[in-house]
Amino acid sequence: MRTKNDNIYRGRNCLSIDHPPRNVKHTISKMALCIKAMAVLIIIHLNMVNTKMLEDNVAKKWHELNGQNHWEGLLDPLDIDMGGYIIQYGELAQSTYDAFITETASKYAGKCRYAKGDFFSKVGLKNGNHFKYGVTKFVYYATSSNPLPDAFVIKSSSKEALSTESNWFGFVAVSTDEGTKVLGRRDIVIVWRGTSQRSEWINDFKFLLVSAPKVFGENADPKVHLGWYSIYNSDDSKTSAREQVLSEVQKLVKLYKDEEVSITVTGHSLGAAVATLNAVDIVANGYNKGAPVTAFVFTSPGVGDDNFKRVVSGYKDLRILRIENEYDPVPNHLITGLFGCSHVGEVLNIDTTKSPYLKSFILHPNTHTLEVYLHGVAGTQGTKGEFKLDEMINRDIALVNKYSAVLEDEYLVPESWWIEKNKGMVQEEDGSWKLKDHEVDEDDMF
């Protein structure tokens, strides 16, 4: 004897895979949408939980993350909190490339595109970023005092050029009250711009080691690379890059003397070499007033000789962590070894050729780019492990293609997509177009 429920399995109006009733189709469609929505909410929730966990861990263990124990047990395999921590400083270094005006047709070529007040918002480091800072000082390099390779210096071809004597070199920032809670202390950060693309830039410098009297005193033994030292001490009609930074650090250390303070220095490529020298200078001359100083430097060439390494290793307030990609030629250039330059501090080794997200590029210039480095940090599982992006870090792979075409085509991310809208051209009310690619800032005096 059949029941009404038998119709579910039989007959014209029965529920079947091939011919479900319209109302059932609608129900299934709604259920599918609900399931998708729930999945998205779960992912968002997990990301929020992961971010909160990372924040809580940083506040609790920042001394360890800053190298108090020389990063023992944190680097191979890379501790998840350590990875996220390194990336956030790497993103600060990356921001100097994202904000630098390289268009020679602009009268502001060689300057920073954005003003200090909204800098982090404009370079994409506000949304979803809980390590919050505010820029307090822009730093400039005097181009006239020491000629540099074209990979580093940009000169305007405009007759109305604001200045042909200096280039924007980086900035000093300090954690906001909100950022300080996440970081566990007030963090003063110094960020040096480097050379974003060409790894060959290093060949354009003369390999000569010289004394560094402004860092170590007149009769000191350590010798440093002439190029890095000259850049750091470049004098213009106002002040050198060194003096600009040290005066700002001195001011901020005094301002926050009643708080727990750290000083962090970062840079990439040429900026990494200068960042190393700057961190050493701060400790050697007591500008830190006992606060711990840590340098996170990406693909740094050698900076000084063996005496430099010996002296630097003796500073109890200083820690230096170098991040090096396996096939990047800059960290292992001839100046390191053959020309007497030594590496200082500890090292985190990564190998981005293990990444399944990237096109094969052994001995390719893109092993040197900072976004590739940050991708490598996000996915490294140690020197013996495979590559795997961790959801705790949750770094967007689209960032890899910011200035390159390294990401596999299947991910459908345009190459070199970080471009100012219309390259800074703005339409006026009369319909004409003008190049307006710079926000006026009080530091435009340089």
C-alpha positions, 0 to 999 in steps of 0.5 A: 500500500502506497502512502503520500510520501511515495510520490516523492519517489514516483510520478511526473511531479516527483522530486528527481535530479533531472526534473525537480519542481520549481519551488524545490529549485527555488529552495535549493537555490536559496539554501546554496546562497545561504551556505555561501554566505555562511562560508564567507562569514566563517572565513571573515570570522576566522580572519578576524580571530587570526588577526586578533590572535596575532595582535595579542601575541605581538603585545605579549612577546614583542621583546622576543620578536625584536630579537631579545634572544637573537631570534633563537627558535623563531626563524627555521621554521619561521614562527607564525607571529614572527612572520607576520611581524616581519611582513608589517615592517616590510610593508612600511619599506614597500610604502616608500616605493608606492609613494615615490614619484618616478615620472620625470615629466612631473615637476615633483619627480623624486618627491613623495606623492602623498602628504604625511597626514594621509600617507598610510591611507594612500599607500594601502596600509590603513584598511585591515592593518592594526599596526597603526603609525603616523608619519612625523618626518620626511627624510631627503637625500641631497642628490648634488653632493654625491651622484647616485645610480639612476635606479635610485635617483629621479630627476625632473625634466620640467623647467618648473621642477620644485627642486633638482637638489634632493630626492625623498629618501624615506620617513620617520613615524611613531605608533599611534595610541591604538597601534601602541596597544597592539604593539605592546609599546611605543614604536619609533620606526625609521624607513629608508627607500631603496632600489625597487627593481634592478639588482644590478644597481650595486655594480654602479658603486665604487667598492671602497671601505672608509672610516666612519667618524660621524658614527664611530668617532675620529680614531675608530677601527671599523670601516664601512662601504663608501657609497652607503656612508656617503648617502647617509651623510649627504649634505645639502644646503640644510641638513644631511639625511643622517641629521634629519633622522637623528634629530627626529629620533631624539625629539620622539625619544624625549617626547615619550620618555615616560613610556616603554619605547622601541626603535625599529629601522627597516629598508630594502636593497640600498635602503637596507644598507643605509638602515643598518648603518642608521641603526648602528649609529643610533646605538653607538651614539646613545640616541636610543637612551637605552631603548632597544633598537632593531633593524629588519633589512631585506636583501642587504649588501654588506655594509662594513669590514670585520671590525665593523662586525665585531663592534656592532656585535658588541652593542647590547641594545642592537639587533639586526635581522637580515631577510635573504632570498635564495637566488637574489644576487645582492646579499651575496655580491662580490662586495661581501667577501672579496671586497672585505664587507661582512654581514652583521646580525642574524639571517632569515633565509627564504626561497621563493622558487618553491612558491607554486603561485609564482612563475619560474624565475631562477636568476631572474631580477624579480628575486630581488623585488620586495613584494616577492620577498614578502610573499616568500616570508608569508609562505616559508615553512623553513629551509627544509619545508615546502611553500605554504601560505598560512591563513594566520598571515593571510597575505594577498597574492595579488600584491606580488604583481604590484610592479611585476608579472611574476604571479602565475597567469591563472590568478588573473591579476594584471601585471604592474597594476600599482599605477596612479589613476591616469598617471596623475593627470586630472581634468580641469573645469574647462576640460583641459588636463594637467599633471597633479601628482603631488600633495603639498606638504610642509616638507616641500621646502627640500 
